[in-house]
Amino acid sequence: MGKPIVMVALSSADSVESLTTLACHLADGMDAEVSALHVIEVPLLTPLEAGEEALDHPGKELLARAKGVAERFSRHLSTELLRAREVGEAIVGEAKEQGVELLVMGHHQPRPHHLSETLLGGTVRYVAHHAPCRVIVQIPAPEHG
């Protein structure tokens, strides 16, 4: 059996730095490998294997930025870019496939739609309930203006 794996699920450019840093610190404490995942949510009318590079480009940039952050910690970061209909299901599936020990993800609270979304976003809630491993959710501090 290999080293444990800490996976960081990245969804937006504004959280790449903080989430990847957190994953690297946690992996150091666990003597674990680090992997980064970005899932592109593909609309129902678009084939999952559509050849549009425009679909993948933002995700590839996120993962490249994450690699740069990991390099500052002298860490190798394996990356995975997936296309899926449901982001939460894809994250859980990849965590199972990789045998992930710890999953790190972020949650943003722009405007609450209803109580359950206010407490935890739909994707985060799904992953927290179905992941085969421990899940750490980073919620940014509120902005004071």
VENJONOR-V656169 format. One record per residue. N is the residue number from 0. RES is the residue in one letter. PHI is phi as a letter, one per 40 degrees, with the letter a starting at -180 (* if undefined). PSI is psi as a letter, one per 30 degrees, with the letter a starting at -180 (NA if undefined). Layout:
[[N;RES;PHI;PSI] [N;RES;PHI;PSI]]
//
This chain:
[[0;M;*;k] [1;G;c;a] [2;K;c;l] [3;P;c;l] [4;I;b;k] [5;V;b;k] [6;M;b;k] [7;V;b;k] [8;A;c;j] [9;L;b;k] [10;S;b;f] [11;S;a;l] [12;A;c;e] [13;D;c;f] [14;S;b;f] [15;V;d;e] [16;E;d;e] [17;S;c;e] [18;L;c;e] [19;T;c;e] [20;T;c;e] [21;L;d;e] [22;A;c;e] [23;C;c;e] [24;H;c;e] [25;L;c;e] [26;A;c;e] [27;D;d;e] [28;G;c;f] [29;M;b;f] [30;D;f;h] [31;A;b;l] [32;E;c;l] [33;V;b;k] [34;S;b;l] [35;A;b;k] [36;L;b;k] [37;H;b;k] [38;V;b;k] [39;I;c;j] [40;E;c;j] [41;V;c;k] [42;P;c;l] [43;L;d;e] [44;L;c;f] [45;T;b;k] [46;P;c;k] [47;L;d;e] [48;E;c;g] [49;A;d;k] [50;G;c;g] [51;E;c;j] [52;E;c;f] [53;A;c;f] [54;L;c;e] [55;D;c;f] [56;H;d;e] [57;P;d;e] [58;G;c;e] [59;K;c;e] [60;E;c;e] [61;L;d;e] [62;L;c;e] [63;A;c;e] [64;R;c;e] [65;A;c;e] [66;K;d;e] [67;G;c;e] [68;V;c;e] [69;A;c;e] [70;E;c;e] [71;R;c;f] [72;F;c;g] [73;S;f;h] [74;R;b;k] [75;H;c;k] [76;L;b;j] [77;S;c;k] [78;T;b;l] [79;E;a;k] [80;L;b;k] [81;L;b;l] [82;R;b;k] [83;A;a;l] [84;R;c;e] [85;E;b;j] [86;V;c;e] [87;G;d;e] [88;E;c;e] [89;A;c;e] [90;I;c;e] [91;V;c;e] [92;G;c;e] [93;E;c;e] [94;A;c;e] [95;K;c;e] [96;E;c;e] [97;Q;c;f] [98;G;g;h] [99;V;c;k] [100;E;c;e] [101;L;a;k] [102;L;b;k] [103;V;b;k] [104;M;a;l] [105;G;b;l] [106;H;a;k] [107;H;b;k] [108;Q;b;i] [109;P;c;d] [110;R;b;k] [111;P;c;k] [112;H;c;e] [113;H;a;l] [114;L;d;e] [115;S;c;e] [116;E;c;e] [117;T;c;e] [118;L;c;e] [119;L;a;k] [120;G;c;l] [121;G;d;e] [122;T;c;e] [123;V;c;e] [124;R;c;e] [125;Y;c;e] [126;V;c;e] [127;A;d;e] [128;H;c;f] [129;H;b;f] [130;A;c;k] [131;P;c;g] [132;C;a;l] [133;R;c;k] [134;V;b;k] [135;I;b;k] [136;V;b;k] [137;Q;c;k] [138;I;b;k] [139;P;c;l] [140;A;c;k] [141;P;c;k] [142;E;c;k] [143;H;b;k] [144;G;b;NA]]
//
